[in-house]
Amino acid sequence: MNVTATLFGQMITFIVFVWFIKAYLWEPLTQAMDSRTKKISEGLAAAEQGQKKIEQATIEFSTRIDQAKTQASSIITDAESKSKSIVEEARLAAREEAQKIAKTSSQQLEQEINAAREKLKSEVAAMSLLCAEKIISKEIDKKMHDKIIDEVVNK
């Protein structure tokens, strides 16, 4: 065996092997690695964008929560002021109504007092007339006079 022929055959085989690897394996392998690298870099970029979006969403969430708290606080304040004004209006209305009732009651009481006075006057007048009739119809005597007045008073 000739060393040169073996060496020459191995070189040819190595060149064919390198050509075969480059033509059929190296290109698809590099393309696969490039596409894999591209996918990984896209995934990292998407993850970065997702992280930024999460941060933005967190900031927006905090802002909206603060706005909602502010609105809730203003709504509660408005409700409290409205309730206070409604209570105050109800108190004023109740006071006015109580004053009207007191005025009406005092007017009724005055009318009843006046009616009682008028009735008492008419009764006193009637009693006086009755006493006068009895005194005049009987003879005028001090004892009889006192007796008749006592009878009328007792009636």
C-alpha positions as CSV (number, residue, x, y, z in Angstrom):
1,M,0.0,0.0,0.0
2,N,1.1,3.3,-0.9
3,V,1.0,6.0,1.8
4,T,0.6,8.7,-0.8
5,A,-2.4,7.1,-2.3
6,T,-3.9,6.5,1.1
7,L,-3.2,10.0,2.1
8,F,-4.5,11.3,-1.2
9,G,-7.7,9.1,-0.8
10,Q,-8.2,10.4,2.7
11,M,-7.9,14.0,1.5
12,I,-10.4,13.4,-1.3
13,T,-12.7,11.7,1.2
14,F,-12.2,14.5,3.7
15,I,-13.0,17.2,1.0
16,V,-16.1,15.3,-0.1
17,F,-17.1,14.9,3.6
18,V,-16.6,18.6,4.2
19,W,-18.5,19.5,1.0
20,F,-21.3,17.1,2.0
21,I,-21.4,18.5,5.5
22,K,-21.4,22.1,4.2
23,A,-24.0,21.4,1.5
24,Y,-26.5,19.3,3.4
25,L,-25.8,19.8,7.1
26,W,-24.0,23.0,7.8
27,E,-26.5,25.3,6.0
28,P,-29.6,23.8,7.6
29,L,-27.9,23.7,10.9
30,T,-26.9,27.4,10.7
31,Q,-30.3,28.3,9.5
32,A,-31.9,26.4,12.4
33,M,-29.5,28.1,14.8
34,D,-30.2,31.5,13.2
35,S,-33.9,31.0,13.4
36,R,-33.6,29.8,17.0
37,T,-31.5,32.8,17.9
38,K,-34.1,35.1,16.1
39,K,-36.9,33.4,18.0
40,I,-35.1,33.8,21.3
41,S,-34.3,37.5,20.7
42,E,-38.0,38.1,19.7
43,G,-39.1,36.3,22.8
44,L,-36.8,38.4,25.0
45,A,-38.1,41.6,23.3
46,A,-41.6,40.5,23.8
47,A,-40.9,39.7,27.4
48,E,-39.3,43.2,27.8
49,Q,-42.4,44.7,26.2
50,G,-44.6,42.6,28.4
51,Q,-42.7,43.8,31.5
52,K,-43.1,47.5,30.3
53,K,-46.8,46.9,29.7
54,I,-47.1,45.4,33.2
55,E,-45.4,48.4,34.7
56,Q,-47.6,50.8,32.7
57,A,-50.7,48.8,33.8
58,T,-49.6,49.0,37.4
59,I,-49.1,52.7,37.2
60,E,-52.5,53.1,35.4
61,F,-54.1,50.9,38.0
62,S,-52.7,52.9,40.8
63,T,-53.8,56.1,39.2
64,R,-57.3,54.8,38.6
65,I,-57.5,53.5,42.2
66,D,-56.5,57.0,43.5
67,Q,-59.1,58.6,41.2
68,A,-61.7,56.2,42.5
69,K,-60.8,56.9,46.1
70,T,-61.0,60.6,45.4
71,Q,-64.4,60.3,43.7
72,A,-65.7,58.1,46.5
73,S,-64.5,60.6,49.1
74,S,-66.2,63.4,47.2
75,I,-69.4,61.4,46.9
76,I,-69.4,60.6,50.6
77,T,-68.7,64.3,51.4
78,D,-71.6,65.4,49.2
79,A,-73.9,62.7,50.7
80,E,-73.0,63.9,54.2
81,S,-73.6,67.5,53.4
82,K,-76.9,66.7,51.7
83,S,-78.0,64.6,54.6
84,K,-77.1,67.4,57.0
85,S,-79.1,69.9,54.9
86,I,-82.1,67.5,54.8
87,V,-81.9,67.0,58.5
88,E,-81.7,70.8,59.0
89,E,-84.7,71.4,56.7
90,A,-86.6,68.7,58.6
91,R,-85.8,70.4,61.9
92,L,-86.9,73.8,60.6
93,A,-90.1,72.3,59.2
94,A,-90.8,70.6,62.5
95,R,-90.2,73.9,64.4
96,E,-92.5,75.7,62.1
97,E,-95.1,73.0,62.5
98,A,-94.7,73.1,66.3
99,Q,-95.1,76.9,66.3
100,K,-98.2,76.6,64.2
101,I,-99.6,74.0,66.5
102,A,-98.8,76.0,69.6
103,K,-100.4,79.1,68.1
104,T,-103.5,77.2,67.1
105,S,-103.7,75.7,70.6
106,S,-103.3,79.0,72.3
107,Q,-106.0,80.5,70.0
108,Q,-108.3,77.6,70.8
109,L,-107.6,78.0,74.5
110,E,-108.4,81.7,74.3
111,Q,-111.6,80.9,72.5
112,E,-112.6,78.3,75.2
113,I,-111.7,80.8,78.0
114,N,-113.8,83.5,76.3
115,A,-116.7,81.1,75.8
116,A,-116.4,80.0,79.5
117,R,-116.4,83.7,80.5
118,E,-119.4,84.4,78.4
119,K,-121.2,81.4,79.8
120,L,-120.3,82.3,83.3
121,K,-121.5,85.9,82.7
122,S,-124.8,84.7,81.4
123,E,-125.2,82.3,84.3
124,V,-124.3,85.0,86.8
125,A,-126.8,87.3,85.1
126,A,-129.4,84.6,85.2
127,M,-128.7,83.9,88.9
128,S,-128.8,87.6,89.7
129,L,-132.2,87.9,88.0
130,L,-133.5,84.8,89.8
131,C,-132.3,86.2,93.1
132,A,-133.8,89.6,92.3
133,E,-137.1,88.0,91.4
134,K,-137.3,85.9,94.6
135,I,-136.2,88.9,96.7
136,I,-138.8,91.1,95.1
137,S,-141.5,88.5,95.2
138,K,-141.0,87.9,98.9
139,E,-141.2,90.5,101.4
140,I,-138.1,92.4,102.1
141,D,-136.5,91.0,105.2
142,K,-132.8,90.6,106.0
143,K,-133.1,87.0,107.2
144,M,-135.2,86.0,104.2
145,H,-132.9,87.9,101.9
146,D,-129.8,86.0,103.2
147,K,-131.7,82.7,103.0
148,I,-132.6,83.3,99.4
149,I,-129.1,84.2,98.4
150,D,-127.7,81.1,100.1
151,E,-130.2,78.9,98.2
152,V,-129.3,80.4,94.9
153,V,-125.6,80.1,95.6
154,N,-126.1,76.4,96.6
155,K,-128.0,75.8,93.4
